[in-house]
């Protein structure tokens, strides 16, 4: 796995846990792209954690 794209990202706990798992299990990961859902802003507290 070298590249991950997440569409509709909201930053909830389960999504953050999934991203952590992917990053730990994919040492060759080069690129992660997250497209926020329309209801989520980049200033959202959960998104700020990322």
Beta strands, then each sheet from edge to edge (+ up, - down):
strand 1: 3-9
strand 2: 31-36
sheet 1: 1+ 2+
end
